[in-house]
């Protein structure tokens, strides 16, 4: 086999071809080469027959290689995976063959080129060891430093045991053009990166995943033997083509000056070849031939080994163990590649288990049976069939669900299906809703549930005949039989107290204490609300919104306003008994905007003037929420409270708080108390709000500590949002505040919502993350749910999955629309199942994985020290990569970072999570800031966490 021969076309996913008898191999320059003469050298570490200490006169010889000759791996026993130099994620250079590599004798002249001097280097022979354990990978990740300071560059090394990083195009003959043409005399070519694996690979059950390998300068990964001297005319470098998908591009190898010997850093020797090669006699102890030392006057195979007949060289200092920043995958490059490759074509959801484009890619979705990735994204689209396999891989099985996600104008909103009084068709046993995966049998008179396999009768009004394929003839006329996402109109059975709901209401509750008035917040807010109430969310083509509005101001007491349309001026009613809160009026508090516009405008003009001279600095908080909830309960409707608050509620009232800010607790076991609420009163209040369908959005304007961890409990459990503007100044923060307010008021919200996730047999939902409340283990209750909120669901195995049938998810959300209509939104998703770890790693999505891991860690700080949470994240990441390295990648040196193609950004992104303010606060980060970020990330979707943890930097230059 010629080290420079061209690589034949590879089968899908880069697997090697079996060896064909009589396969012709070309030699240098494309000419047929003769068989290799017997080499004058003996076996590796064996005796040297006919060894000449000096070359014969007139014969020039290339300097000896600093590496041991390659050797093939011994035959693996039956039923055991055989791992050679090329693992499942690698591509072999040239055809797989068992024939010994052709090599020209050492006496063949290469031309008049000055030879590199022989340098003796003391080395120590290191036997090849087992792959690094997860603990070693953990230590490596923990010590990873990405900075501009890099150790001095070492000479380029040959291929290690992992996948190659960048190689020249594999061609047997190249003209004098391009990067890898012939080299003139007197100039040494770059190091030849020939792969010396000669054993044929066993057939793989599935296509191997792509892998990327990055070698640390300190790792000293082994390199293959290289030939020095100029190339023959028309000769090019051998290696896989740069277009092959399993290789990561990097700069080509640089040429060395004449007289330079190529040496590599210390490391384990390459894997041994099979005993079929002549002269390699396998001994009982696994070595080849009797042990012997290096020959006199010749450099040892490995630096550091003793030599005889020459002076030992000085010991070489080991460079610091640090990954080269230039070798770390670039997120920007990955994002750009995905945009170029997948941004032009629409993403069709018809096939099961498709991995969607990245969240940073603009793409069009065509719903053909599975929910759009805008609604559901999974950490992996190929689930392990068994729980043991899932535990071995340590890849979390989770889905980030965004039920009311906003769609681009090019995509249609989910169709609304009305089945009349009978309501939507469901399974009698598991209560799953009709979806495209249901199987109709017995001529269409019955259907089998795809989730629990129960046979159900089809109602007469829903009956339809089947075609020759077993599908209903009206399948494409019904959204629930052909689309992944759709809506049902709910019947009265799905409503509280068997009564259809009233349209929801918005209540604006404004802090009018001294701090709010002095900062200019109250005046700015009242001016904005005059125009903003004209843009309340509305249904479809409705001319005006059905949402009613009300207004409350407060400091130590609460002020309710009657803005009934029949009044000439608004009326104020004061409630000073905050310990027993009640609503002093019903008629005239919640009004329609169009009917009471004049009175509302008059009120908003008067509020800044009424409290302009206030000196009240103390405020209440819990009674304000209690009052809003009581007002919605009296009106028998759901709704949202918009609270604008400025200071710590220290007034005597329920929910009174104290200043507990203590930075001395940071990095101690008591640090977790800073993220926990002071009192359980707010959790009780939040539970009552959820029962009423009262969602709370909180706008904070603190000048000092306000205990965000406690104040955010009610917004967090009711499905609301928290906005924070520290040291608010109108001239600096006006634009940001008004932008957030407009977006928050105008976005579409589902009220009084309940969500349940059903799965097919074999897996079940076990854990949930997000802004919601759960009274049981299955139902997610949300007083309000907007298009920005997500619910992250983790799944576990409870039985073995079937590789043929796959796994199914169905998310059902029951909610009240902005028009007061009770609806059911259904999202369905089908996933593949696998029995090979390679399939799991090939179908993962790193952005969703980071979203889950961040939420898992941010919830963990409530009960565990931050250091423990950080160590847990690092350990899990190391276990994921170690499992891939052990089971899917080729054997490699311990200093080589082997990454799956779909997870090559996992260490970078996880490093960003570890450096976030919650897990590693800086000196200037306050306790409130950390609590704010923690609750903010809890309900983020995948696109938001991607930008939050890895923000985009834009250059700003003056034109």
Secondary structure, 3 states (H helix, E strand, C coil): CCCCCCCCCCCHHHCCCCCCCCCCCECHHHCECCCCCCCCCCCCCCCCCCCCCCCCCCCCCCCCCCCCCCECCCCCCCCCCCCCCCCCCCCCCCCCCCCCCCCCCCCCCCCCCCCCCCCCCCECCCCCCCCCCHHHHHHHHHCCCCCCCCCCCCCCCCCCCCCCCCCCCCCCCCCCCCCCCCCCCCCCCCCCCCCCCCCCCCCCCCCCCCEEEEECCCCCCCCCCCCCCCCCCCCCCCCCCCCCCCCCCCCCCCCCCCCCCCCCCCCCCCCECCCCCCCCCECCCCCECCCCCCCCCCCCCCCECCCCCCCCCCCCCCCCCCCCHHHCCCHHHHHHHHHHHHCCCCEECCCCCCCCCCCCCCCCEECCCCCCCCCEEECECEEECCHHHHHHHCCCCEEEECCCCCCCCCCCCCCEECCHHHCCCECCCCCCECCCCCEEEHHHCEEECCCCCCEEECCHHHCCCECCCCCECCHHHCHHHHCCEEEEECCHHHCHHHCCCCCCEEEEEEECCHHHHHCCHHHHHHHHHHHHHHHCCCCCCCCCCCCEEEEEEECCCEEEEECCCCCCCCEEEEECCCCCCCCCCCCCCCECCCCCHHHHHHHHHHHHHHCCCCCCCCCCCHHHHHHHHHHHHHHCCCEEEEEEECCCCCCCCCCCCCCCCCHHHCCCHHHHHHHCCCCCHHHHHHHHHHHHCEEEEEEECCCCCCCHHHHHHHHHHHCCCEEECCCCCHHHHHHHHHHHHHHHHHCCEEEEEEEEEEECCCEEEEEEECCCECCCCCCEEEEEEECCCCEEEEEEECCCCCCCCCEEEEEEEEEECCCCCEEEEEEEEEEEEECCHHHHHHCECHHHHHHHHHHHHHHHCCCCCHHHHHHHHHHHHHHHHHHHHHHCCCCCCCCEEEEEHHHCCHHHHHHHHHCCCCCCCCCCCCHHHHHHHHHHHHCCCHHHHHHHHCCCCCCCCCC
